[in-house]
Amino acid sequence: MSSAALRPPVGVLLAAGAGRRAGGPKALRRHADGLTWVATAVRTLARGGCAPVLVTVGCRAGDVRAELDAERDHVEVVEVIDWDTGLAASVRAGLIAAALTEADAAVIHLVDLPDVGPAVVRRVIAGAGAGSLARASYEGRPGHPVMLGRAHLEPVLAGLQGDQGAGAYLRATPGVRLIECGDLAGGADVDHG
């Protein structure tokens, strides 16, 4: 087995939004133990097998960066200047940064999935297979994280617009593996603290 086959995927954590429905940036929400959602999500990706973890920041970027100080050994921050134009800006910035790494795949994760842990990330990575196009599903419902092989980065980037992420590409592309993870997490995004 070549060393290239052993490269872990790069993690892309989307954490740039304002969290308008939630009353503020979800990245800065805190669990009962005081840990922020952004720190938890970074640990989820890192412990799940991603290296490095790229975190997109936008709204209150300085505050989010400060919360990442303890995670700095495996985190790279990606500033999203146009974060307020919609989700596509964050996905675009994260995937462009991912394409600059040597990783063969990127695992996209959302900051507002606090019950999704490292076991889900590991299962999606392990189940992705050749072509690396897979996503977690929860009781048959497609969710996150999503794994994109390098060959899929450019087509996803080409289709990004407004408040849409990679969903249209995933729906239109045959062969996306759904990796059932409902036994590990609920996978629903959370709009409250």
N, C-alpha and C positions, 0 to 999 in steps of 0.2 A: 504494500500500500504506500502510495507516495505521500510526502509531507503535505502536499497541497490538499489531499483528501482529508487531512486531519485538521485543516483550518476551521475554526468555529465561525458560525455566521455572525455578522455584525448586528447588534440590536439597535433598533430605531424606536425611541420612545417619543410619542407625540404628546407634548406638554406645553404648547405655546398659547393655548386658548384662554379666553377671558372667563369662561364658565358662566356666561350670562344667565342661563336657566338655574344655575346652582348658587348664584349670588356672589361669585368671585372665582378666581382661578382654581381649578380642581387640583392642580399640582401642589398648591399650598394647603389643601385640606389636611387635617390631622386625624390619625387613628387614636383610639383611646390611650395607647401607650405614648402618644406625643410624636410619633414618626409621621412625616408628611407622606402623602400619596406618591409624590415624585420619588422620594427616597425608596419607598417600598417597591415601586415599579422598576426602578433601576436594579435593585437587589434581585427582583424576580427574573429579569433578563440575564443578569450576570450569573446568578446561581443556576439558571436554566441552561446555560451553555453558550451565551453570547459574549463576544469580546471583539472590540470594545463595545460600549453602549453609548450611542449618540442620543443626546436629549435635545429636542427642539424647544427653544424658549422664545417667548414673545411678550405677552402681557406680564407685567411685573417681573421682567427677566432678571433683574438684580436680586430680588427676593428668592426666586427659584434657584438662581446660581448659588446663593448663600446656603440654601438647604442641601445642595449637592457637594459641599466642601468635604464632608465625611466620606463621600463616595468617589473622590477625585482619582483614585488609583485605576478605576476602570470606566470613567466617564469622560466623554468629550461633549462640550456644549455647542450646539448649532444655533446661532442667532437667526431668527426668522423676522426680518425687517417688516414684511407685509403680512404678518400673522393675522391682522384684523380683516383681511379679505376673504378668509374662509379656510377650511381644513386643507384644501389643496396646497396652499402656501407652505404649511407645515410638512405635509407629506413630501412635497417637492424638495424643500431644503434638506430634509432628512435623507431622502434617497440620493440626492446629488452628493451629499457627504458620504453616504454608504458606498457609492460607486468609486470614490477616491481611495477606499481601503482595498486590501488584497483579498477580502472575504469573497467567497463564491456565492453567498446568499445573504439576504437581510431578513431579519425577523422584526416585523412592525407590531408595536404594542401601544395601547392607549393608557393614559395616566388614570383614567376614571374607571378602571376595572380592579378595585382593591381586593376582590376575592380570588383573582387569578394568580396562582403562585408558580414557583419554579417548575413544579411537576408538569404543569400544562405546557410550558415552554419546551421542556425536555421531550415530551410526547410528540409535539408538533415537529420538532427538529428530527426526531428519530423516524417519524412516519412520513416525512416529506418525500423521500425517495428521489429517483432520477428526475431531473428537471426542477426540483425544489419549488413546486408551486402547491402550497397547502395552507389550510387554515383550520383553526380549532372550530369545533361545533359543539353546541350544548343542547342535548336532546334533539339533535338534527337541525338546530338553528345555527347558521354560519355566524362566526364571531372572530375574536382576536385571541391570541396573536395570529398573524399571517406571515408565512414564509415565502419569499420571492427569490428564486435563483437569479444570478447575475443577468441572464438572458432576458429576464422579464422586467428589469429596471427601466430600460429605455421606453418600451411600449407603455408601461404604467405612467411614466413621466409625460409622455406625449398626450395622454388622455386626461390629465388632471385639469380641473377647472372649478372655480368657486368653492362651494362647501362640500364637494365630493372628493373622496379619497380614491383608493384602488378598487372599490366595489364594482364599478362598471366593467373594468378589465377582468376581474375575477369571474363575474357572471358571464362574460362573453367568451372566455377562454376555456376550451375543453381540457379535461384532465386535471382540474383542481381537486386535490385530495382533501376531503373533509375528515378531520381527525377528531373523533368523538372524545370529549373531555368533560361531559356532564357529570361524571362520577367524581371529578376533581374540583369543579367550581361551577358557579351559576353563569358566569360570563356576561352578565348584564351591566351596562354602564350605569353609573350612579350619579344622579343630578343633585344630590344633597350631601351634607357633611356627615 
